[in-house]
Amino acid sequence: MDTNILVNIIYSITLSRIKQSKPPRILGMLENKYLIIYTDSAVINELINKALPNVLNSVDRNRHGWGNVDVHDMLNLCHETLKELKKKGYVRVIEDDKALRKQYNALLRRRGRRICWRDEIKDEIKRKVSSESLSEDLEVLYSLLLAYDVLATVPRSNVGITRGPLPFVTDDKKLRDFIQKYLVCSKCPCSELIYVRNYEEFKDEIKKMLS
């Protein structure tokens, strides 16, 4: 998930607790292990330092139902929600997740294991990003390449790897168009294996899986 989607999830869970209202359905999916949210440190840093403060300072607090809560206090509550989700394993940071440590370390040590998270692909993405005026999303794109190699490129044995699809959830149309144009392509090693959904599409797919 990209930063803004994760921010919205953290905010909606925290808000439901402040208002003592019904928690968002996605929390139930996480608690029942129907869903695990993966991200990386670049997304978490952007969330904490930029995206979350921007959301809290821009929303209509009275309309959202926390007019009696200071913005700074709300920020701390959202941080606590994020810590809780990480502690329970609902939100997992690729570089820090113990279950993924072996795969992540293997990528760091052995360039031959890398499918997407390779210097030549990263350099190509950087050139394309500049031409499309998406420089602010470069770290997110790099993290998506890393996520594919860690999560979807699973060790099968001492030799060889298996590849699986990796959904990326974003409501950023420009970012989505970029990924579909430059990552999901016939020349890319991950052709048709990284696919993009907006949040509503993703929720609909989860509902179908659970029905």
N, C-alpha and C positions, 0 to 999 in steps of 0.2 A: 504494500500500500504506500502511496505517496504521502507527503507530510500533511497536506490539507485534509485528506480523508482520515488519517490517524488523529489529527487535532479534533475533528468533528466527533469522532467516537469517544475520545477522552472527555470532551466537553459535555456530550450528551449523557454520559454515565455520571459525571460529577453533578450535573444539573439535576438529574433525577433524584440524587441523594439529598441535595439541598432542599428540593421541593417535596421530598418524601413521596414521589410519584412512581408509577410503574417504570422499571428500568427498560432501556431500549432492548429490542429483541436480540440484537447482536451480542449483548452480554450473556444472555442465556445460551447462545450458540457457543460462545467461548467457554462458559462454565461446563457445558455438556460435551466439550471436546469435539464438536462438529466443525470447529474452525480454529486455526492458529494463525495469528498475524505475524508475519516476518517483516523485519525492516533492518536497517543498518545504522551505524553510529552517525553518519552524515545526516540522515533523516531525523534522528532523535535530537541532534544538536540544533538543527534548523527549527524543529518543533518547539524546543524549550526556549531558545534565544530569540526567535523571530515570530513564527506562525502563531503560537499560543498567545503571547502578549498582544499581537495584532488583533486576533479574534476578540479577546476579552475587552480591549479598548474600543472596539468598533460596534459591538452589539448594543441593542437597546436593553439595558439591564432590567428596567421595570417590566418591559413587555415579556422578557424571557423568565422573569420570576425570581431574580436575585438582586433587586434594587437595594436591599438592606445589607448586602455583602460588599465589602470593599474589593476593588479590583485586585489589589495585592493579595488579599486573603483568598480570593477565588483562584488566583494563579497558584498559590500554595496547595490548595485543595486539588487542583488538576494535576499538579506534580505528584501528590500522594496517590492519586488514582493511577497514574502511569506507573509509579513504583510498584503498586499492588499488582497491576496486570502483568508486569515483568516478573515479579516474584512468583506469581502463580503459574507462569509459563504461558500465559495467554498471548502476550506480546514478547517476541523473541528477537534479540539483536544478534545478527549473524556472527559478528566478530567475538561476541561474549558468550554465546550459547554453548554450554558444555557438551550437549548432544551433537553439536556440529563441529566441535573443536578439531577432530581428526581430519574431517574433510577440508576445513578452512586451512589448517596447517599444511596439508598436502598441496593445496593450491599455492601457498606461499613458497614452498620449497621446490615444487616440481612444475616447471612451466609447461611440460608436456601434457599435464592433466587439464590445462585450461582450454575451454571451448570458446567462450565469449570474452572472458575477463583477460584479454591479451593486449599487449602494448599496441600492436598494429590496429586492432579494432578500436581501442580507446582513442588512439590518435585520429583515426578516421571520423569517429563520433565527434571529437573536438573540432575538427574542421567543418563538419556539417552543422554543428551547433552554432558556430560563428556566423555562418551564412544564413541561418534561420532565426537569428536573434534570440537564441534560447540559452545564452551563457549561464543564466542563473540556475538552470536545471541540469548543468553538466554533472555535478556530483550525484544527483539522483539517477541519472542515466548510468554513470559508472557503477553505482550501487546495484542497479538492476542487472547489469552484466555479471557482477560478483554474485548476486543472489541466484542467478541462473546456474552458475557453476557450482555453488555450494549446495543448493536445494534440489535442483533438477538433474544434475549430473552426479548420479549416485554410484559409489564404488560397487562393482559387481563381484570382482575377484581381484587377484593380484594383477591380472591383465585385463584391459578393456574397461569400458564404462557403459552404463545405460543412460539414456536421455529421456526426460519426461517433459510435459508442458508446464509452464509457469505463468499463472495469471498475475497481471499487474493492474491494480485498481487506482484510477485517477479520474477526477472530474475536469482536469485541465485539457481542453480540446486540442490546444496547440501542441502540448506534450504528447497527447495520444496520437495525433496525426504524424508527428515526427517519428515516434516509435514504429508505427505501422508502415511508414515509408522507408525508414532506414534500418530497422532491426528485424522486422518481419518481412524478409525479402529473400529472393531465390539465391542471392550470393552470400547471405549471412549464415554462419555455422548453426545458428539457432533458428533457421527458417521454420516458420509456422509453430514454433515451440514456445516463444514468448508471445502471449496474446493479451490484449488490453480490454478492460471493461470499465465503464463508469460505475459509480457506487450503486445506483438503482439497478443496473443490469446485473451486477454482482449479487445483490440481495435477491433478485428474482431467481438467479441460478441456484443459490443456496436453498431457497424455498422449494424449488422443484426437486432438489436432491433429497430434501427432508419429507416431501409429501408421499 
